[in-house]
């Protein structure tokens, strides 16, 4: 019974991983369509590479408050692209 349970858990994990990877690819494709380089860098750093806001600020050589401003703009750009692509 334990072996069967482990097999079921393994299959669920594999399914979840496949779903995660498929979603990540869709998000990556949408982020790549963001035209502003700074916005794209923030989205990639935060949501694909899981970097902290402070790390991103240092990477971009800007203040943390500026990263937050750019992030809001980036989310708006991303939303336009991602929502539009979901309609197709």
ROSE-4610 file (N, C-alpha, C; in Angstrom, 1 decimal, always signed):
// ROSE-4610
residu = [X/X/X/X/X/X/X/X/X/X/X/X/X/X/X/X/X/X/X/X/X/X/X/X/X/X/X/X/X/X/X/X/X/X/X/X/X/X/X/X/X/X/X/X/X/X/X/X/X/X/X/X/X/X/X/X/X/X/X/X/X/X/X/X/X/X/X/X/X/X/X/X/X/X/X/X/X/X/X/X/X/X/X/X/X/X/X/X/X/X/X/X/X/X/X/X/X/X/X/X/X/X/X/X/X/X/X/X/X/X/X/X/X/X/X/X/X/X/X/X/X/X/X/X/X/X/X/X/X/X/X/X/X/X/X/X/X/X/X/X/X/X/X/X/X/X/X/X/X/X/X/X/X/X/X/X/X/X/X/X/X/X/X/X/X/X/X/X/X/X/X/X/X/X/X/X/X/X/X/X/X/X/X/X/X/X/X/X/X/X/X/X/X/X/X/X/X/X/X/X/X/X/X/X/X/X/X/X/X/X/X/X/X/X/X/X/X/X/X/X/X/X/X/X/X/X/X/X/X/X/X/X/X/X/X/X/X/X/X/X/X/X/X/X/X/X/X/X/X/X/X/X/X/X/X/X/X/X/X/X/X/X/X/X]
num = [1/1/1/2/2/2/3/3/3/4/4/4/5/5/5/6/6/6/7/7/7/8/8/8/9/9/9/10/10/10/11/11/11/12/12/12/13/13/13/14/14/14/15/15/15/16/16/16/17/17/17/18/18/18/19/19/19/20/20/20/21/21/21/22/22/22/23/23/23/24/24/24/25/25/25/26/26/26/27/27/27/28/28/28/29/29/29/30/30/30/31/31/31/32/32/32/33/33/33/34/34/34/35/35/35/36/36/36/37/37/37/38/38/38/39/39/39/40/40/40/41/41/41/42/42/42/43/43/43/44/44/44/45/45/45/46/46/46/47/47/47/48/48/48/49/49/49/50/50/50/51/51/51/52/52/52/53/53/53/54/54/54/55/55/55/56/56/56/57/57/57/58/58/58/59/59/59/60/60/60/61/61/61/62/62/62/63/63/63/64/64/64/65/65/65/66/66/66/67/67/67/68/68/68/69/69/69/70/70/70/71/71/71/72/72/72/73/73/73/74/74/74/75/75/75/76/76/76/77/77/77/78/78/78/79/79/79/80/80/80/81/81/81/82/82/82/83/83/83/84/84/84/85/85/85/86/86/86/87/87/87/88/88/88]
x = [+0.8/+0.0/+0.9/+2.0/+2.8/+3.5/+3.8/+4.5/+3.4/+2.2/+1.2/+0.9/+0.9/+0.7/+1.9/+3.1/+4.2/+4.2/+3.7/+3.5/+2.5/+1.4/+0.3/+0.8/+1.6/+2.1/+3.1/+3.9/+4.9/+4.2/+3.1/+2.4/+1.7/+1.2/+0.6/+1.7/+2.8/+3.9/+4.3/+4.4/+4.8/+3.7/+2.4/+1.4/+1.5/+1.7/+1.8/+3.0/+4.1/+5.3/+5.1/+4.4/+4.1/+3.2/+2.2/+1.3/+2.1/+3.0/+3.8/+4.7/+5.3/+6.2/+5.5/+4.3/+3.5/+3.1/+2.6/+2.2/+3.4/+4.6/+5.8/+6.2/+6.0/+6.4/+5.4/+4.1/+3.2/+3.5/+3.8/+4.2/+5.5/+6.5/+7.7/+7.5/+6.7/+6.4/+5.7/+4.8/+4.1/+5.1/+5.9/+6.9/+7.8/+8.2/+9.1/+8.5/+7.2/+6.5/+6.4/+6.8/+6.8/+7.9/+7.5/+8.5/+9.5/+9.2/+10.1/+11.1/+12.4/+13.4/+13.5/+13.3/+13.3/+12.1/+11.0/+9.8/+10.0/+10.5/+10.8/+11.8/+12.8/+13.9/+13.3/+12.4/+11.8/+10.9/+10.1/+9.2/+9.9/+11.0/+11.8/+12.5/+13.1/+13.8/+12.9/+11.8/+10.9/+10.1/+9.5/+8.6/+9.1/+10.2/+10.9/+12.1/+12.8/+14.0/+13.9/+12.7/+12.4/+13.4/+13.8/+14.7/+14.0/+14.6/+14.0/+14.0/+13.1/+13.0/+14.3/+15.0/+16.3/+17.3/+17.3/+18.3/+18.0/+16.8/+16.4/+16.8/+16.6/+17.0/+18.5/+19.3/+20.7/+21.1/+20.5/+20.8/+20.6/+19.5/+19.2/+19.8/+20.5/+21.1/+20.1/+19.0/+17.9/+17.5/+16.7/+16.2/+15.0/+14.8/+13.7/+12.4/+12.1/+10.9/+10.7/+11.8/+11.7/+11.3/+11.9/+11.6/+10.1/+9.5/+8.1/+7.2/+7.7/+7.0/+7.0/+8.2/+8.4/+7.6/+7.6/+6.9/+5.4/+4.8/+3.4/+3.1/+4.0/+3.9/+4.1/+5.0/+5.3/+4.0/+3.4/+2.2/+1.1/+0.9/-0.1/+0.3/+1.5/+1.9/+1.7/+2.1/+2.0/+0.5/-0.3/-1.7/-2.4/-2.0/-2.5/-2.1/-0.9/-0.4/-1.0/-0.9/-1.3/-2.8/-3.6/-5.1/-5.5/-4.8/-5.1/-4.8/-3.6/-3.2/-4.2/-4.8/-5.7/-7.0/-7.3/-8.5/-8.4/-7.2/-6.9/-6.9]
y = [-1.2/+0.0/+1.3/+1.2/+2.4/+2.7/+1.6/+1.8/+2.4/+1.9/+2.5/+4.0/+4.3/+5.7/+6.5/+6.0/+6.8/+7.0/+6.0/+6.1/+7.2/+7.2/+8.2/+9.6/+9.7/+11.0/+11.5/+10.6/+10.9/+11.3/+10.6/+11.0/+12.4/+12.7/+14.0/+15.1/+14.8/+15.8/+16.0/+15.0/+15.1/+16.0/+15.7/+16.5/+18.0/+18.2/+19.6/+20.3/+19.6/+20.2/+20.5/+19.6/+19.9/+21.1/+21.2/+22.4/+23.7/+23.6/+24.8/+25.2/+24.2/+24.6/+25.1/+24.6/+25.2/+26.6/+26.9/+28.2/+29.2/+28.7/+29.5/+29.9/+29.0/+29.3/+30.3/+30.3/+31.3/+32.6/+32.7/+33.9/+34.5/+33.6/+34.0/+34.6/+34.0/+34.5/+35.8/+36.0/+37.3/+38.4/+38.1/+39.0/+39.4/+38.5/+38.8/+39.8/+40.0/+40.9/+42.3/+42.5/+43.8/+44.6/+45.7/+46.4/+47.2/+47.7/+48.5/+47.6/+47.9/+47.0/+46.9/+48.1/+48.1/+47.3/+47.5/+46.8/+45.3/+44.9/+43.5/+42.9/+43.6/+43.2/+43.0/+43.9/+43.7/+42.5/+42.3/+41.2/+39.9/+39.8/+38.6/+38.3/+39.3/+39.2/+38.7/+39.3/+39.0/+37.7/+37.5/+36.4/+35.2/+35.3/+34.1/+33.7/+34.7/+34.4/+34.6/+35.0/+35.1/+36.0/+37.1/+38.0/+39.0/+39.5/+40.5/+41.8/+42.7/+44.1/+44.8/+44.6/+45.2/+44.8/+43.5/+43.0/+43.6/+43.8/+44.4/+45.8/+46.5/+47.9/+48.1/+47.2/+47.2/+46.9/+45.9/+45.4/+46.6/+47.3/+48.4/+49.7/+49.7/+51.0/+52.1/+51.8/+52.8/+52.6/+53.6/+53.5/+52.5/+51.9/+51.0/+51.5/+52.8/+53.4/+53.4/+53.6/+53.6/+52.2/+51.2/+49.9/+49.6/+50.1/+49.9/+50.6/+51.8/+52.6/+51.8/+51.4/+50.7/+49.4/+48.7/+47.5/+47.7/+48.8/+49.0/+49.3/+50.0/+50.2/+48.9/+48.1/+46.8/+45.8/+45.9/+45.0/+45.5/+46.8/+47.3/+46.8/+46.9/+46.5/+45.0/+44.2/+42.8/+42.4/+43.0/+42.7/+42.9/+43.9/+44.2/+43.0/+42.6/+41.6/+40.2/+39.9/+38.5/+38.3/+39.4/+39.2/+39.2/+39.9/+39.9/+38.5/+37.9/+36.6/+35.5/+35.7/+34.6/+34.6/+35.8/+35.9/+35.2/+35.0/+34.4/+32.9]
z = [+0.0/+0.0/+0.0/+0.7/+0.8/-0.5/-1.3/-2.6/-3.6/-3.5/-4.4/-4.0/-2.7/-2.3/-2.8/-2.7/-3.2/-4.7/-5.4/-6.9/-7.2/-6.5/-6.8/-6.5/-5.4/-5.0/-6.1/-6.6/-7.6/-8.9/-9.3/-10.5/-10.3/-9.1/-8.8/-8.9/-8.4/-8.4/-9.9/-10.7/-12.1/-12.8/-12.5/-13.2/-12.8/-11.5/-11.0/-11.6/-11.7/-12.3/-13.8/-14.5/-15.9/-16.0/-15.2/-15.2/-14.9/-13.9/-13.5/-14.7/-15.3/-16.4/-17.6/-17.9/-19.0/-18.7/-17.4/-17.0/-17.1/-16.6/-16.6/-18.1/-19.0/-20.4/-21.0/-20.6/-21.1/-20.5/-19.2/-18.6/-19.2/-19.4/-20.0/-21.4/-22.2/-23.5/-23.5/-22.5/-22.4/-21.9/-21.0/-20.5/-21.6/-22.5/-23.5/-24.5/-24.5/-25.4/-24.8/-23.5/-22.9/-23.6/-24.2/-25.0/-24.2/-23.1/-22.3/-21.6/-21.9/-21.4/-19.8/-19.2/-17.7/-17.1/-17.7/-17.2/-17.4/-18.5/-18.8/-17.8/-17.6/-16.6/-15.2/-14.8/-13.5/-13.4/-14.4/-14.5/-14.5/-15.3/-15.4/-14.1/-13.5/-12.3/-11.2/-11.1/-9.9/-10.1/-11.3/-11.4/-12.1/-12.8/-13.4/-12.6/-12.0/-11.3/-9.8/-9.3/-7.9/-7.1/-7.7/-7.0/-6.1/-5.1/-4.2/-4.8/-4.2/-4.8/-4.6/-3.5/-3.2/-4.2/-4.5/-5.5/-6.9/-7.2/-8.5/-8.6/-7.5/-7.4/-7.6/-6.9/-7.1/-8.5/-9.0/-10.4/-11.4/-11.2/-12.1/-11.7/-10.6/-10.1/-9.9/-9.3/-9.0/-7.6/-7.1/-5.7/-5.7/-4.6/-4.4/-4.8/-4.5/-4.8/-6.3/-7.1/-8.5/-9.1/-8.4/-8.9/-8.7/-7.6/-7.4/-8.4/-8.8/-9.8/-11.2/-11.5/-12.8/-12.8/-11.6/-11.5/-11.8/-11.2/-11.5/-13.0/-13.6/-15.1/-15.8/-15.4/-16.0/-15.9/-14.7/-14.5/-15.5/-15.7/-16.6/-18.1/-18.4/-19.8/-19.9/-18.9/-18.9/-19.0/-18.3/-18.2/-19.6/-20.3/-21.6/-22.6/-22.5/-23.4/-23.0/-21.7/-21.3/-21.4/-21.1/-21.2/-22.7/-23.5/-25.0/-25.5/-25.1/-25.6/-25.2/-24.0/-23.5/-24.3/-24.9/-25.7/-27.0/-27.5/-28.8/-28.7]
